[in-house]
Amino acid sequence: MKKFCCRITIILCCLFCYFYLSAEEKLPLVYKIDLKKEIGSTTWRYVQCGMNEARQLGASAVLVHMNTYGGTVVHADSIRTMFLNSSIPVYAFIDNNAASAGALIAIACDSIYMRPGANIGAVTVVNETGSAMPDKYQSYMRSTIRATAEAHGKDTVITAQGDTVIKWRRDPLIAEAMVDERIVVPHLSDSGKVLTLTAEEAFQHGFSEGMAGSVDEIIRNKLGYKQYELREYRPSVYDEIVGFLLNPALQAILVMIIIGGIYFELQTPGIGFPSAAALIAAVLYFAPLYLDGLAANWEILLFVAGVVMLILEIFVIPGFGIAGISGIVLMIGALVLALLGNVNFNFDYVESGDINRSILIVVIGLIMGTAVMIYLSHKIGRKGIFNRLALHATQDIDEGFIAVPSGLDKRVGAIGIASTILRPSGKIRIEDVDYDAVALYGYIEKGTPVRVIKTGNSQLYVLPVDKK
């Protein structure tokens, strides 16, 4: 018994020492995220996943290793907002370039370190050709970058003369000069030139906390972690695919395919290529949003309900009224809601900019879809790649086909029975012979007695017998 107690005591002591030493030797974790490509939906996913993993691992700091010429404003603004609101300190290492959208993201970080020879600035909003956008866009960017610089607050500085001066940590005027060439910063930027700072200039004017040649140098000499653990976010193939599918331009194209596919499928008999295209586009649209936590089950069901209501309106319910309009509203609403981070019908945490962006994506898709429908409607049946979508076979008499019945004029005034529902087209039976017919007004149910009023286009035009 004595030996047993001794053994238990030794084991417990060993376990205590192990856990105590492990706790003592736990190194601070620095989590690194690379931004070395164009800022867009893919890099936005990198940052989201990286920041989530850094929080889960209990990282002491996040280091953004940056070398980019910029990208889309909407994704840069999303990354900027995430860094500004991060509970973990975020540090930027500009390894050569932080231009345009990259500069906005860097300014949002708690500290900026630059490799000698690196640059930061040139944040003017441009279009696909590189031309500056109208002042409405520049005004928004001026306000955004100014607010980003102001978010870091002010420092109290005592001058050599003993005076106390309160100054911005990052001068908003310098940030604004990176957008607008009209902004003059004394001894730094003349009017007519958009500001870009070198590593030395950024340090001299308080826009960076220093220069460094490597990640290790920043962590050891700037952050003060002599011993540390470095983890790096490594994107998977799945992240690349989801990031690509979350591109706003692609989302607008998918909306176009969904709308166009549904339209052309409703115009043709059976189920074929248009419905397959619409289904695939819908899956590609909703799947990444669902996996990303944006699209909820009920939003997807809302879209399906809209499609069903539209089909019922066209094929079952006479006319085009409440069901059809409701179906279209449900579909468009679901497409917009799927892009938002709302919780059911709570939009408190959804920014107005996100709502505007979502509506814009869907509206652009609808416009493109309408344009494609009009274009293809004229092209189908003509020579070219759409030639195969139309029926070109002829029905010759030699093969047993006959033309429309002759003597239709003699049927004017005749009484018959609607052998199918007329919506408004259908068939009627007169003296055991079926004829193509069109209801002059409204719809006529199957079995209703009808009178032929006139003929035209090789068909009869009818009214119910009780209607004059």
N, C-alpha and C positions, 0 to 999 in steps of 0.2 A: 504493500500500500504506500510505503514511504517512497519507493522508487517511482511509482506511478505519479504521485503528487509532484515529485521533482521534475519528471518529464513534462508534465502539464505546465509547470511554472516556466521551464526553459522555452517551451513552444510559445507561450504567451509573451515572454520577453522578446523573443525573436520577432514575433509579429508586430509588437509595439515599436521596436527599433526600425523595422522595415517601413512601416507607415509613417513614422516620425521623420525618418531620413528622406522618404519620398516627398513628403510635404515640404521639407526644408529645401530640397534640391529642385523643386518645380520651377522651371524657367519661364520668364514672360514670353507669351506667344505673340509674334508679329505676323499678321496675315497679309499676303501680297496679292493684289489684283492687277493684271496687266490690261492697259488700254493702249494697244499698239496697232489699232486699225481704225477705220472710219467709224465715227460715233453714229450709232444707229440702233435698230431693234436688237441686233445680236449683242453688241456691247452693253446695252441696257440690261439684257438678260444676264450677262456676265456679272455685272455689278449687283443685281438683285440676289442672284444665287451666292455670290461671294460674300456679300454683307450678311446674309442669313447664316451662312456657315461660320463666319467669324463670330457672330453672336452666340451660336450654339457651342462653339469651342471655347468661349470665354476669352477671346483675344484681347490683349492689352492695347493693341494699336493696329490700324489698317494702313498699309502703304500702297498707294496707287502708282504703279510704274508706267509712266505716260510717254508716248511718242506718237502724236496724231496731228493730222492737218485739219481736223474738224469733222463736221457731219451735220446731222439734222438738228434743228433747234429744239423740237419737241422732246427728243430723247436726251439731249444735253441738259435741258431744263429739269427733266425727271431725275437724272443722276445728280445734278446740282442740289435739288431739294432733298434727296436722300442723304447726301453728305452733310448738308447744313443741319439736318435733324438727327444725325447719328449720335447715339450715346457713346460710341467708341471713337476716340480721336482718329481723324483721318489725315494722313500726310501724303503730299504729292511729291514724286520725284520726276521732274521733267528731264527725260533723257533725250535731249535734242529739240523736240518740237511740242508746243502746246498752242496750236493756232486755232482761231475761230472758236468752235464749240469746245475744243480742248482747253482753251484759256478760261472760258466760263466755268468749266468743271474744276480746274486747278484753283481758281480764286475761291471756290466754295470750300476747299479743304482747310483744315485748321492751320497747317503750315505748308510752305512750298520750299523745296530744295531743287536746285537746278545744276545740271552738269555744265562746266565751263564751255561756252560756245553755244548753249541752248538759247531758245527764244520763246517768248510768250506774248500773245496779242493778236491783232488783226481780226476783230470779232464782228466786222460788218456783215450783215445778213445778205447773202447772195443767192441767185437762182442757179439752175443747173448749168448755165453757160458761164457762170462766174461774174455776171453783172450784178451790181448792187440793186437790191429791192427798193421799192418806194419808201418814203420816209415813215409811213405808218408802221412798217416792220422794224425800221431802225429805231423808232421811238420806243417800241416795246422792248427791244434788246437793250437800249440805253438804260431804261428803267430797271430791267432785270439784273444787268451786270452791276449797276450802281447799288441796288439793294443787296446784292451778294457781297460786295465789298463792305457795305455798312454793317452787315450782319456780324462781322468780326469785332465790332465795337471800337473803343478808343483807349489809348494809353496815356498816362500822365508822365510827361518827360520834364526833367529838370535840366535846363540849359547850363552852359559853362558860366554864364553870368548869374546863375542862381535863380533864374525865372522859371516858374512852373507853366508848362505848356501842355494843353490837352490836344492830342492829334490822333487822327484815324490810324488804326493798325494798317489798313489798306485804303489808301486815298481813293474815294469814289470818283474824283475828277479824273485821276489817271485811268481808272477802269473805264469810264465813259469815253475817254479819248481813244480807247481801243476800238470803239464802235463808230464814232462820229469824227470825221476829219475837220469839222468846224471847231472842235474843242481845243483850246490852247492851254497847255501846261507849261508855265514858265520854266525856262532852262531845260526843257525836256522835249516838248512837242510843239511844232509850229502849226498854224492853221493851214488846212489843205492836205494834211497827211494823217492817215490812220496810224495810231501808235502801236509799235511793236517793241518790246523791251528785250535787251540782251540779258544774260545771266548777271553780269556786273551791274547794269542799270537797274534791274529788278531788285537787287540786294541794296543798292545805294538809296533807292526811293521807298524801301519798306515793303516791296511787293513779294519778296521772298525772304526766308529766314537764313539763307546761306547757300553756298555752293558745295557740291560733293561729286565724287567721281564714281560712286557705286552705292548699291543698296546697303551693303555691309557698313560702309562708312557713315551713312545716315543713321543707321540703327545704333551703332556703337558711339559715334562722336556727337551726333545731334540729339538722339533720343535718350542716350545715356544707358543703354542696355549692353553691358559688357558681355554678359552671357544671355543668350536668347534662343528661342525655337522659332524657326521660320517655316510657315506653311504657305503654299501657293495655290490659288484657285486654278484648276485645270478643267477647261470646258470639255464636255463630252460631245459625241456626234449628235446626241439627242438635243443638247443645248443649242448646237448650231442650227439644227432643223427647226426647232421651235422659234429661235430668234429670227430665222429667215421668214417663217410663216407669220410672225407678228409685225412684219414690215407694213406700215400704213398703205404704201402704194400697192403691195400685193393684196392686202385686205380689200381695197377698193376694187381690184380686178376680180377677186373672188365674188364680191357682191354682184358685180356685173355679170359674171357667168351664172350665178344662182338665178338672178332675175331673167336673164336671156334664156337660160335653159328651161325654166318653168313656162315662159311665154311660148317658145317654139314647141314644147311638148304638148301644150294645150291646143296648139294649132294643127297638130298632126295626129292621125289615128295610131293607137297602140302605144307601146313604151319602147323608146329607142335611145339614140345617142343624146338628144337634148336632156332627157331626164337623168341619164347617167352622168353627164357633165355637171348638171345642177347638184346632184347628190354628192359627187366627189368634192365639188367646190364648197358645199355646205359643211362637209366633214373637215376639210382643211381649214375652214374659217372658224368653226366652233371648237374643234378638238384642242388646239394649242391654248385657246382662251380658257377652256374648261380645266385643262391640266395646270394652267397658270393661276387658277383660282379666281378668274374674272367672270367667266360664264357659269351660271348656276344651272341646276337641272331644270328649274321652272322656266328659265329664259329660253332654253333649247326647246322645251315643250311648247312654249308660247309661239315659237317659230313654226313648229310642226302643226300646231292648231291653226295658224294663219294659212298655211298651205292647204290644209284639209278644207277649211271654210271657203277658200277661193275655188277649189275643185268642185265642191258641192254647189256653189253659186253658178258655175258655168254649166255643169252637166245635170244637176238635179233640180235646183230651184229656178223657176222662171224669172227672167229679167236679170238685171244687175243692180242689187240694192244693198241692204244692210249687211248681209253675209259677205258679199264680195268686198265692200269697203272695209268692213271689220277685219277680214282676212289680210288685206294689204297693210292696214294699220298695225296689226299684230306682228306681221313679218318684219316690217321696217323697225318697229319698236324693239323687237327681239334682237335684231342686228345691232342696234345702237346700244341697248342695255348690256349686251355681251361684252362690249368693249370697256365698260365702266366697273370700278371696284366697289359698287354699292352692295349693301347687305339687305336683301329683299327690297323693300321700298324705302330704305333709309339711305339718303344721299348726303348725310352730314359730312362724311369724310371724302366726298368726291369733289374735286376742284372744278370750278366753272370752265377752266381751260380744257380739262379732260372731256367734259360734256361737249364743248364746242368742237373739239377734235374728232370725237366719235361721230357726231352728227355730220361733220364735213366729210369724213371717210365714206359713210353710207350714202350721202347725197351724191358725191362724186361717182360712186359705183352705180347708183341709179341712173345718173345722167349718161354715163358711158354705156350702161346696159340698154337704155332707150335708143341711143345713137346706133349701137350695134344691131338692134332689132330692126330699125328703119333701114339700115344699110343692107343687112342680109335679106330682108323681105324683098328688096329690089333685085338682089343678086341671084337669089335661088332660082334655078331654071335657066339661067343664061350660061354662056360659055365661061369656063374657068373652074376654080376649085370647088365651087358650089353646084356645079352642073349635076353631080351625082345625087344631090339631095332632092331633086325633082323627078317626077315620073315623066318619061319621054316615050313610053311604048304607045303604039297606035292600035286601035281596035278596028280591024278591017272587016268588011262585010263577008269576004271570002273565008274568014276564020269563024264566022257564025255570029258576029256582033251586028246589032241593028241600031239604027238611029232612034232618036226619041219618037214617041208615037206621033203620027200625023193626025190632022183633023182635030186639034185641041180646041180650035175656035168653036166647034160644034158643041163643046161641053159647057159653054157659058150658059148659066142659068140652071144647069143640072144639079140634082141633089145627090149627095154621097155621104159616106161615113168616114170620119177620121180613123184610119187604121193604125196610126201612130200618133203620139203627141206632137203637135206643131209648135216648135219653139224658136223662131216662127216657122221654120221649114220642117217638112215631114212628108207623110204620104196619106192620100185619101183613096177610098175604094168607091168606084162608080160602076155598077153593073158587073161586079166580080172582076174588075180590072183596076190595078193599083196605078196611081199617078203621083208624080212629084207635085207637091203643093206648098203654098206659103200663106200663112195667116196674114190678112191685111192689117189687123189690129190685135195686139196682145198675143196671148197663147190659147191654143185650143186643145183640150184634153182628148185622149183617145176614146173613141166611141161616140163622139159628139156629132150629130147631123150637121152637115155643112152645105152651103150653096156656092157654086162657082160664080164669081163676080166678073173676072176677066182672065186673060191669058197673057203671057209674056215670058221671054227667055226660056222657052220650051217647058214652062210649068204653069200650073193653075194657081190663081189667087182666090182665096175663099174666105167666107165669113160663116159663123154659126147661123143656122136656119132661123133662130129666134131673133137675130140681129139684122136690122135692115140697113 
